Amino acid sequence: MDAIGIIPARYGSTRFEGKVLADLLGKPVIQHVWENARRAASLEDLIVATDDARILETVRGFGGKAVMTAKEHRTGTDRLREVANPLDTKIVVNIQADEPLLHPSMIDDVVTPLLQDRELMISTLRKKITDDEDLRNPSVVKVVTDKNGYALYFSRSAIPFPRFHDNVVFYKHIGLYGFKKDFLFTFTNLPTSALEGAEGLEQLRVLENGYRIKVAETQFDTIGIDTPEDLQRAREALTSRSL
């Protein structure tokens, strides 16, 4: 296979336990994610990787494919590695289980650069910020890139700082990642880096160790479900789409 998608999904969450099973217009959040992801043209398989039997049963109940993984994984990327290890694929896409507004083309946008460039190991997405509130929100990660679209830095702060003029374009980082399978194992074996520890952002470990991250631009936005308030925002967004 050229590319598969894996959706790491855990039940425990500090701010919103069981959020991936929360009802969103008659379906659990994770079903929205699954149904959108399976429409991506670039994926040949799609798997939910979970540590909880409730999620496993829910996914299988709506016809999805799910497997149980070890409970001790610290991150979704570690869970990703466990599932990807025995699979014959070139590319593994890490799909967030709590982003029900995911558009299928976003997955294709992270897979395409990896298919085109043999040297590229990881890709992700950015979206132009149009809401000033997003700039002030540390939960909205920002990214700056070079002229060829490779990441220079990711931060919870607004970057770049507009010292001399106010017509700077800011970009939100959307945490959808494509990995060359071999690099997935390299990445998870690297020690936590200083910048990663400071910002709480895994992707900085890649940059600090000298690897490049290709950042494709998307016109689609997402809403990560971290709180009940986010769930309501997603309800409103999906309702407005269907009108």
Buried (B, 14 or more C-beta within 10 A) or exposed (E): EEBBBBBBBBBEBEEBEBBBBBEBEEBBBBBBBBBBBBBBEBBEEBBBBBBBEEBBEBBEEEEBEBBBBEEEBEEBBBBBBBBBEEEEBBBBBBBBBBBBBBBBBBBBBBBBBBBEEEEBBBBBBBBEBEEEEBBEBEEBBBBBBEEEBBBEBBBBEBBEEEEEEEEEEBBBBBBBBBBBBEBBEBBBEEEEBEBBEEBEBBBBBBBBEEBBBBBBEBEBBBBBBBBEEBBEBBBEBBEEEEE
